[in-house]
Amino acid sequence: SQELEQSPQSLIVQEGKNLTINCTSSKTLYGLYWYKQKYGEGLIFLMMLQKGGEEKSHEKITAKLDEKKQQSSLHITASQPSHAGIYLCGAAPDTGANNLFFGTGTRLTVIP
Amino acid sequence: DTGVSQDPRHKITKRGQNVTFRCDPISEHNRLYWYRQTLGQGPEFLTYFQNEAQLEKSRLLSDRFSAERPKGSFSTLEIQRTEQGDSAMYLCASSLLVYEQYFGPGTRLTVT
């Protein structure tokens, strides 16, 4: 079965610093989806990447998809306390699937 | 803008009791998903509805679990004869596009 490995598992940064979270798939990626989750709450959709080389930005968050490497990265510029939470990457198990499976998440703490 | 809502937000029950959770999706979304999330893990897919039809069920959905979506609107997830291993966050998501899923806040179930 396909797995999504996220690194690092947790990250503590000072406010204002940049950071990168990686998501690597054990198999071919048919799209990659980034979500953010506050502790004990539901997931908030951030971005969807579907094509190799695709890059999307939302406010200070940028995500890229490297299809050949079966990997995506999420980069936050000038982090703020509001960025704190758990970042999850999700992917479809195959082209015809109706569900997503997720990595175990990266817990981000931003120290003011 | 009304998002996905779930009720109740928290449920504590004794082992062996039945519980039912409700999910109200975004009104124009025809696709509805149930996921389960345990501490430190990403969400795991349980089942998927397109309109009122339940089209996919995960192996995680044992025969003690049943889900319905009458008239293609809200959905319910029932767990019969709860076990301690059922303790988790139960997340509902809805979408128009297959993978751009919008999640509700979740129902946290604790089985004592």
Interface residues (C-beta under 8 A of the other chain):
Chain A: L4 G31 Y33 Y35 G40 E41 G42 L43 I44 F45 M48 L88 G90 A92 N98 N99 L100 F101 F102 G103 T104 G105
Chain B: V4 Q6 R31 Y33 G40 Q41 G42 P43 E44 F45 Y48 Q50 L55 E56 S58 M89 L91 A93 V98 Y99 E100 Q101 Y102 F103 G104 P105 G106 R108
